[in-house]
Amino acid sequence: MVEIHAGTALREAADGTAARISYSGDALNAAAAAAAAGARTALLAVVGDDELSVPLLRRAAELGVDVSHVRRAPHPNGAYLLSADPDGDREFVYWRTRSAGSTLAPGHVGSWRDLLTRCGALVTSGITGALSPSSRAAVLAAARLVHAAGGHLTYDPNFRPRLTGRSEARELLTRIAPLTGLLKTSCPADAQALVGTTDPRRAAARLRALGARTVAVTAGAGRLLLDDGSGADYHPVPVNPAPVDATGAGDCFTGTATARLVLGDSLQEAVAHGIAAASLSVSGRGGTGRVPPFSETAALAAVHRSGAAGRAGRPRRADAPPPDPDR
């Protein structure tokens, strides 16, 4: 997508307000992070026929992402305008109706069948599924292909109420959760909208009840809850001393963690690398403004892990969830 980053809060934007163009979107953000983490990464998407397609694909290639499988459509590229502050508060305005991305359909997935059945992992999200009925069908078709072939699927619901309704997002989540090896979500935002709770532990339990093998719940800027069925552990997130913009940090986590799982990391190692990469990424502006090289990610993960071990010996075990009054 084309990203337009406003220099002020959107309600305060006036004639002449400065803005910065870049290229991001959940799929590209995750793909760039996976490539930086050492994985061979391809972008499966549909882009438009306008002039911005050229710099968009050039930027993806600069980030180490294979764009040879990207398809074209006679439509404009999707775009969004945002403003953000270092605390992670963001405002978005989307232009995605009738965009090239909204034409994604099961037919495109069929053209990628060989790649999908041979890949180690697929990362996709509810944003892609929210663009149109055909894109929702395409997300499910791709997920089923990868799962049936024995590949790993990572899914982030990434609920955006301006793109889709709760019922559609919940339906897609319910159908795709049993196919996932890693389901990442946020709490309270996504968890409240999609599984009806603001408690990270309950959110993880409910998502695992839908069939997800492992669930990662971001619970604010400072911690992540990981539930793989053997227990729920809180993992502290390294503090970035100079945060700029948290846009794309969650995508950076999913891309990095998924890549490291495919490359042989244990779940704990992959999550530690994902957390470290996400922390580093907030030093940049926009979704791909700061994609840390893996050497930096690994170094921060090692330092953070040794510091956490010195303080507590291991990630803190989340308390057993109380009886669920939200049912």
C-alpha positions in Angstrom: 0.0 0.0 0.0 0.9 3.6 -0.4 1.4 5.2 3.1 0.9 8.9 3.6 2.2 10.0 7.0 0.8 13.3 8.2 2.9 15.6 10.3 0.0 16.3 12.7 -3.1 14.8 14.2 -5.6 14.3 11.3 -8.3 16.5 12.9 -5.7 19.3 13.0 -4.5 18.9 9.4 -4.9 22.1 7.5 -4.1 23.3 4.0 -0.3 23.0 3.6 0.2 20.3 6.3 3.3 18.4 5.6 3.1 14.7 4.8 5.5 11.9 3.9 5.0 9.2 1.3 6.3 5.7 1.9 5.2 2.1 1.2 3.9 -0.4 3.7 0.8 -2.4 4.6 0.5 -5.5 6.8 1.6 -7.9 4.1 4.7 -5.9 3.1 5.6 -5.1 6.7 5.6 -8.8 7.6 7.4 -9.8 4.5 10.2 -7.3 5.0 10.6 -8.4 8.6 10.8 -12.1 7.5 13.4 -11.3 4.9 15.5 -9.4 7.4 15.2 -12.3 9.8 16.9 -14.5 7.2 14.0 -16.2 5.3 13.5 -16.4 1.6 10.4 -14.3 1.3 7.9 -13.6 -1.5 5.0 -11.1 -1.6 1.7 -12.6 -2.9 -0.5 -9.6 -3.7 -2.2 -7.6 -6.4 -1.0 -4.1 -7.1 -2.5 -1.5 -9.4 -1.6 0.0 -12.8 -0.9 3.6 -11.5 2.4 5.3 -11.4 2.9 4.5 -7.7 3.2 0.7 -8.5 6.8 1.2 -9.7 8.2 2.8 -6.5 6.0 0.4 -4.3 7.5 -2.7 -5.9 11.0 -1.1 -5.9 10.7 -0.5 -2.2 9.6 -4.1 -1.6 12.6 -5.4 -3.6 15.0 -3.1 -1.7 13.7 -4.8 1.5 14.7 -8.2 0.2 11.3 -9.4 -0.8 10.7 -11.3 -4.0 8.0 -9.5 -6.0 8.0 -11.7 -9.1 4.7 -13.3 -8.0 2.9 -10.1 -7.6 -0.1 -9.7 -9.9 -1.4 -6.5 -11.6 -5.0 -5.2 -11.9 -6.4 -2.2 -13.8 -7.2 -0.4 -10.6 -5.5 2.2 -8.3 -3.3 1.0 -5.5 -4.8 1.2 -2.0 -3.6 4.0 0.2 -3.9 5.2 3.8 -3.3 8.4 5.6 -2.1 8.2 9.2 -0.7 10.2 12.0 1.0 8.6 15.0 2.9 9.5 18.2 5.6 7.6 20.0 3.2 6.2 22.5 1.5 4.2 19.7 -1.7 6.2 19.4 -2.6 6.2 15.7 -5.3 7.6 13.4 -6.0 6.0 10.0 -8.0 7.0 7.0 -8.2 4.3 4.3 -8.7 4.4 0.5 -9.2 0.7 -0.4 -12.6 0.4 -1.9 -12.2 -0.8 -5.5 -8.4 -0.8 -5.1 -6.2 -3.3 -6.9 -5.8 -5.2 -3.6 -9.5 -5.7 -3.3 -9.5 -7.7 -6.5 -7.5 -10.5 -4.8 -9.5 -13.7 -5.5 -9.2 -17.5 -5.3 -8.0 -17.5 -8.9 -4.9 -15.7 -7.9 -4.3 -18.3 -5.2 -4.6 -21.0 -7.8 -1.8 -19.3 -9.8 0.4 -19.4 -6.7 -0.5 -23.1 -5.8 3.0 -24.5 -6.5 4.6 -21.9 -4.3 2.0 -22.2 -1.5 2.3 -26.0 -1.3 6.1 -25.8 -1.2 6.6 -22.9 1.2 7.6 -23.3 4.8 5.1 -20.8 6.1 2.4 -18.3 5.1 1.7 -15.0 7.0 -1.7 -13.4 6.3 -4.1 -11.2 8.1 -7.7 -10.1 8.6 -6.9 -6.9 6.8 -6.4 -8.7 3.6 -9.5 -10.7 4.2 -11.5 -7.5 4.9 -10.9 -5.9 1.5 -13.7 -7.7 -0.4 -15.6 -11.0 -0.4 -13.2 -12.4 -3.0 -10.2 -11.4 -0.9 -11.7 -13.1 2.1 -12.2 -16.3 0.0 -8.6 -16.0 -1.2 -7.2 -15.8 2.3 -9.1 -18.9 3.3 -8.1 -20.8 0.1 -4.4 -19.9 0.6 -4.5 -20.9 4.3 -6.1 -24.3 3.5 -3.5 -25.0 0.8 -0.6 -24.3 3.1 -2.1 -26.2 6.0 -2.9 -29.3 3.8 0.6 -29.3 2.5 2.1 -29.4 6.0 3.2 -25.7 6.1 3.0 -23.3 8.9 0.3 -20.6 9.0 0.6 -17.4 11.0 -2.6 -15.2 11.2 -3.2 -11.8 12.7 -6.9 -10.8 12.8 -5.8 -7.1 12.7 -9.4 -6.0 13.1 -10.1 -2.6 11.5 -13.7 -1.4 12.0 -13.4 1.0 9.1 -12.7 -1.9 6.8 -15.0 -4.6 8.0 -17.7 -5.5 10.5 -17.3 -7.6 13.6 -19.4 -10.5 12.4 -17.4 -10.8 9.1 -14.1 -10.6 11.1 -15.3 -13.2 13.6 -16.4 -15.6 10.9 -13.1 -15.4 9.2 -11.3 -15.9 12.5 -13.4 -18.9 13.4 -12.7 -20.6 10.0 -9.0 -19.9 9.9 -8.0 -20.4 13.6 -7.9 -24.3 13.3 -5.4 -24.0 10.5 -2.9 -21.7 12.3 0.4 -22.6 14.0 0.6 -19.1 15.4 -2.2 -16.7 15.9 -1.2 -13.2 17.0 -3.7 -10.7 18.3 -3.8 -7.5 20.4 -5.6 -6.9 23.7 -7.8 -5.1 24.4 -8.6 -3.9 20.9 -8.8 -7.1 18.8 -9.6 -9.3 21.7 -12.6 -7.3 22.8 -14.0 -7.0 19.3 -13.5 -10.6 18.2 -13.6 -12.8 21.3 -15.4 -10.6 23.8 -12.9 -10.0 26.5 -10.3 -7.5 27.6 -8.2 -10.0 29.5 -5.2 -11.3 27.7 -5.4 -14.8 29.3 -9.0 -15.2 28.5 -8.4 -14.0 25.0 -5.6 -16.6 24.5 -7.8 -19.4 25.9 -10.7 -18.5 23.7 -8.5 -18.4 20.6 -7.0 -21.7 21.4 -10.5 -23.1 21.9 -11.2 -22.0 18.3 -8.4 -24.3 17.3 -5.2 -22.2 17.2 -2.2 -24.2 18.2 -0.2 -21.2 19.7 -1.5 -17.8 20.5 0.5 -14.6 21.1 -1.4 -11.7 22.6 0.2 -8.2 22.7 -1.0 -6.6 25.9 0.2 -3.0 25.7 3.6 -1.7 24.8 5.5 -3.6 27.4 4.5 -7.3 27.4 3.3 -10.2 25.3 1.4 -13.3 26.5 2.3 -16.6 24.8 0.0 -19.6 25.2 1.0 -22.8 23.5 -1.3 -25.1 25.5 1.2 -26.0 28.1 0.7 -22.7 30.0 0.5 -19.0 29.5 3.7 -17.0 30.0 4.2 -13.2 29.9 7.2 -12.1 28.0 8.4 -8.5 28.7 9.2 -6.4 25.6 12.6 -4.6 25.4 12.2 -0.9 26.0 13.1 1.3 23.0 14.8 4.4 24.4 13.9 6.5 21.3 10.5 5.5 20.0 9.1 7.3 17.0 6.2 5.3 15.6 4.7 2.0 16.5 3.0 1.5 13.1 3.8 -2.0 11.8 5.4 -3.3 15.0 3.0 -6.1 15.3 3.6 -7.1 11.6 7.4 -7.0 12.4 6.8 -9.4 15.2 4.8 -11.9 13.1 7.2 -11.8 10.2 10.3 -12.2 12.3 8.8 -14.9 14.6 7.5 -16.9 11.6 10.7 -16.7 9.7 12.7 -17.9 12.7 10.3 -20.8 13.3 10.8 -21.9 9.7 14.6 -21.5 10.1 14.7 -23.8 13.1 14.3 -21.7 16.2 12.3 -23.1 19.0 9.0 -21.3 19.8 10.6 -19.4 22.7 13.6 -18.3 20.6 11.4 -17.3 17.7 9.2 -15.2 20.0 12.2 -13.6 21.6 13.5 -12.6 18.2 10.1 -11.3 17.2 9.7 -9.2 20.3 13.2 -7.7 19.8 12.6 -6.9 16.2 9.3 -5.2 17.0 11.0 -3.1 19.7 13.7 -2.0 17.3 11.2 -1.2 14.5 9.5 1.6 16.4 12.6 3.8 15.9 11.4 4.3 12.3 8.4 6.2 10.9 5.8 4.1 9.1 5.4 0.4 8.6 8.8 -0.2 6.8 10.7 2.9 8.1 12.9 0.7 10.3 13.4 -2.9 9.5 16.2 -4.1 11.7 18.8 -6.5 10.4 18.9 -9.8 12.1 22.3 -9.1 13.7 20.7 -6.3 15.7 17.6 -8.3 16.5 19.6 -11.3 17.7 21.9 -9.1 19.8 19.0 -7.3 21.5 17.2 -10.6 22.1 20.3 -12.1 23.8 20.8 -9.1 26.0 17.2 -9.0 27.0 17.0 -12.7 27.6 20.1 -12.6 29.9 18.7 -9.6 31.8 15.3 -11.3 32.2 17.0 -14.4 33.4 19.0 -12.5 36.0 15.9 -10.8 37.3 13.5 -13.7 37.4 15.0 -16.8 36.0 12.2 -17.3 33.4 9.2 -15.5 32.0 6.5 -15.0 34.6 3.8 -17.6 34.6 0.4 -16.0 34.1 -2.1 -16.9 36.9 -4.7 -19.5 36.1 -7.7 -17.6 34.6 -10.7 -17.3 36.9 -14.1 -18.6 36.0 -15.2 -16.8 32.9 -18.0 -14.4 33.6 -18.1 -13.2 29.9 -19.5 -16.4 28.6 
